[in-house]
Amino acid sequence: MAPLSREKLRQAVYMFRFVRPYRWSLITGLVLLFLSSLVFMAFPYLSGLMIDIAQGKSKWEWTLADAGLVLLAVLVVQGGISYARVMLFARVSEKGIADVRKAVFSKLITMPMVFFEKSRTGELVSRLTSDVERLYNAFSITLAEFIRQIIILLSGIVFLALTTPRLALVMLATFPVIVVLAMVFGRLIRRLSRERQKVLAQANNIVSEAMQAIQAVKAFTNEWYEAMRYGKTIDEVVRVSLRYAHGRALFGVFIITVLFGGLFFIIWEGARMLQAGE
């Protein structure tokens, strides 16, 4: 993974200038995301409370009906907050990426002829469409989910630290291993994603060249050659895409195994502590 440099930070800040006109929608969406994550953390507590009420061990003078009504209210609030959050993030991402597309095309169209002579049409079109689409996914989905998971994680650690400090220490002890392995998988997936994008751009370039010079292709009866050239490139796209899917599948196995394994271990450790009277 490339080191974080001043230039990369400058480029990241430059990209966020496209979001600046919609910053209040972004800020409001982040606040709603924070509230939604906190409301989500109420579900485990309410579930435990309902069990305590059923066993007659609750500290609150609530009935199961009262707990059910509170849980229903939490669900309604969670749904409303989630809807507003998604719409705000959609507004920011759609309008922000539209500004990015306009800026990229305006810059592209003003480049000198030497640039177009050295660059292939298919590659330029791929940059304007596929690469910008990846930015859209980052703004609309990845950023929101990343922040959401961070909030849930920190809230869970604080909750465990207040109730059971030992379990919180066990949970924190697993972080370094998870982070290091996630970085390794992340580097592999990013490399394969860039490779796939490059090969796909080559395939698009072949189509663009053949369509633009279709008269020459017909005149020299090169249909078979162009079809064979495109077919080989598509086969390469499939090969790289399968390697990319393989990396994502391994990462999915890692996430499921480590996260659920860690969750089950914490539950097991908590049950063992409860059994030992600790």
Backbone hydrogen bonds, N-H to C=O, Kabsch-Sander energy under -0.5 kcal/mol:
donor,donor_aa,acceptor,acceptor_aa,energy
5,S,3,P,-0.7
9,L,5,S,-2.0
10,R,6,R,-2.3
11,Q,7,E,-2.3
12,A,8,K,-2.3
13,V,9,L,-2.5
14,Y,10,R,-2.2
15,M,11,Q,-2.0
16,F,12,A,-1.4
17,R,14,Y,-1.3
18,F,15,M,-1.4
19,V,16,F,-0.8
20,R,16,F,-0.9
22,Y,19,V,-1.9
23,R,20,R,-1.8
26,L,22,Y,-2.0
27,I,23,R,-3.1
28,T,24,W,-2.5
29,G,25,S,-2.3
30,L,26,L,-2.4
31,V,27,I,-2.3
32,L,28,T,-2.6
33,L,29,G,-2.2
34,F,30,L,-2.2
35,L,31,V,-2.5
36,S,32,L,-2.9
37,S,33,L,-2.1
38,L,34,F,-2.1
39,V,35,L,-2.7
40,F,36,S,-2.1
41,M,37,S,-1.4
42,A,39,V,-1.4
43,F,40,F,-1.3
45,Y,41,M,-0.8
46,L,42,A,-2.7
47,S,43,F,-2.5
48,G,44,P,-2.3
49,L,45,Y,-2.3
50,M,46,L,-2.3
51,I,47,S,-1.7
52,D,48,G,-2.4
53,I,49,L,-2.5
54,A,50,M,-2.3
55,Q,51,I,-1.8
56,G,52,D,-0.6
56,G,53,I,-0.9
57,K,52,D,-3.0
58,S,52,D,-0.7
62,W,60,W,-1.7
67,A,63,T,-2.2
68,G,64,L,-2.4
69,L,65,A,-2.3
70,V,66,D,-2.2
71,L,67,A,-2.4
72,L,68,G,-2.3
73,A,69,L,-2.4
74,V,70,V,-2.4
75,L,71,L,-2.1
76,V,72,L,-2.2
77,V,73,A,-2.5
78,Q,74,V,-2.8
79,G,75,L,-2.4
80,G,76,V,-2.4
81,I,77,V,-2.5
82,S,78,Q,-2.4
83,Y,79,G,-2.3
84,A,80,G,-2.1
85,R,81,I,-2.5
86,V,82,S,-2.6
87,M,83,Y,-2.1
88,L,84,A,-2.1
89,F,85,R,-2.5
90,A,86,V,-2.3
91,R,87,M,-2.2
92,V,88,L,-2.2
93,S,89,F,-2.7
94,E,90,A,-2.8
95,K,91,R,-1.9
96,G,92,V,-2.3
97,I,93,S,-2.6
98,A,94,E,-1.8
99,D,95,K,-1.8
100,V,96,G,-1.7
101,R,97,I,-2.7
102,K,98,A,-2.1
103,A,99,D,-2.4
104,V,100,V,-2.8
105,F,101,R,-2.5
106,S,102,K,-2.5
107,K,103,A,-2.2
108,L,104,V,-2.6
109,I,105,F,-2.8
110,T,106,S,-0.7
111,M,108,L,-1.3
115,F,112,P,-0.9
116,F,112,P,-1.1
117,E,113,M,-2.1
118,K,114,V,-1.6
119,S,115,F,-1.5
124,L,120,R,-2.0
125,V,121,T,-2.6
126,S,122,G,-2.2
127,R,123,E,-2.1
128,L,124,L,-2.0
129,T,125,V,-1.7
130,S,126,S,-1.2
131,D,126,S,-1.5
132,V,127,R,-0.7
133,E,129,T,-1.9
134,R,130,S,-1.6
135,L,131,D,-1.4
136,Y,132,V,-1.9
137,N,133,E,-2.1
138,A,134,R,-2.0
139,F,135,L,-2.5
140,S,136,Y,-2.9
141,I,137,N,-2.3
142,T,137,N,-2.1
143,L,138,A,-2.5
145,E,141,I,-2.6
146,F,142,T,-2.6
147,I,143,L,-2.3
148,R,144,A,-2.3
149,Q,145,E,-2.6
150,I,146,F,-2.0
151,I,147,I,-2.3
152,I,148,R,-2.5
153,L,149,Q,-2.5
154,L,150,I,-2.7
155,S,151,I,-2.7
156,G,152,I,-2.4
157,I,153,L,-2.2
158,V,154,L,-2.5
159,F,155,S,-2.5
160,L,156,G,-2.5
161,A,157,I,-2.8
162,L,158,V,-2.0
163,T,159,F,-1.9
164,T,160,L,-3.0
168,A,164,T,-1.6
169,L,165,P,-2.1
170,V,166,R,-1.9
171,M,167,L,-2.3
172,L,168,A,-2.4
173,A,169,L,-1.9
174,T,170,V,-0.7
174,T,171,M,-0.8
175,F,172,L,-1.1
178,I,174,T,-1.9
179,V,175,F,-2.9
180,V,176,P,-2.4
181,L,177,V,-2.3
182,A,178,I,-2.4
183,M,179,V,-2.1
184,V,180,V,-1.9
185,F,181,L,-2.4
186,G,182,A,-2.5
187,R,183,M,-2.2
188,L,184,V,-1.9
189,I,185,F,-2.6
190,R,186,G,-2.4
191,R,187,R,-2.1
192,L,188,L,-2.3
193,S,189,I,-2.3
194,R,190,R,-2.4
195,E,191,R,-2.1
196,R,192,L,-2.5
197,Q,193,S,-2.3
198,K,194,R,-2.1
199,V,195,E,-2.2
200,L,196,R,-2.5
201,A,197,Q,-2.0
202,Q,198,K,-1.7
203,A,199,V,-1.9
204,N,200,L,-2.3
205,N,201,A,-2.1
206,I,202,Q,-1.9
207,V,203,A,-1.8
208,S,204,N,-2.3
209,E,205,N,-2.7
210,A,206,I,-2.4
211,M,207,V,-2.4
212,Q,208,S,-2.2
213,A,209,E,-1.9
214,I,211,M,-1.0
217,V,213,A,-2.2
218,K,214,I,-2.4
219,A,215,Q,-2.4
220,F,216,A,-2.1
221,T,218,K,-1.0
222,N,217,V,-2.8
226,E,222,N,-2.7
227,A,223,E,-2.6
228,M,224,W,-2.4
229,R,225,Y,-2.6
230,Y,226,E,-2.6
231,G,227,A,-2.5
232,K,228,M,-2.2
233,T,229,R,-1.7
234,I,230,Y,-2.5
235,D,231,G,-2.2
236,E,232,K,-1.8
237,V,233,T,-2.1
238,V,234,I,-2.5
239,R,235,D,-2.2
240,V,236,E,-2.7
241,S,237,V,-2.7
242,L,238,V,-2.4
243,R,239,R,-1.8
244,Y,240,V,-2.4
245,A,241,S,-2.8
246,H,242,L,-2.4
247,G,243,R,-2.2
248,R,244,Y,-2.2
249,A,245,A,-2.6
250,L,246,H,-2.4
251,F,247,G,-2.1
252,G,248,R,-2.4
253,V,249,A,-2.4
254,F,250,L,-2.4
255,I,251,F,-2.7
256,I,252,G,-2.6
257,T,253,V,-2.8
258,V,254,F,-2.9
259,L,255,I,-2.5
260,F,256,I,-1.8
261,G,257,T,-1.8
262,G,258,V,-2.8
263,L,259,L,-2.5
264,F,260,F,-2.9
265,F,261,G,-2.3
266,I,262,G,-2.3
267,I,263,L,-2.4
268,W,264,F,-2.8
269,E,265,F,-2.9
270,G,266,I,-2.6
271,A,267,I,-2.5
272,R,268,W,-2.4
273,M,269,E,-2.5
274,L,270,G,-2.4
275,Q,271,A,-2.4
276,A,272,R,-2.0
277,G,274,L,-0.8
278,E,273,M,-3.0
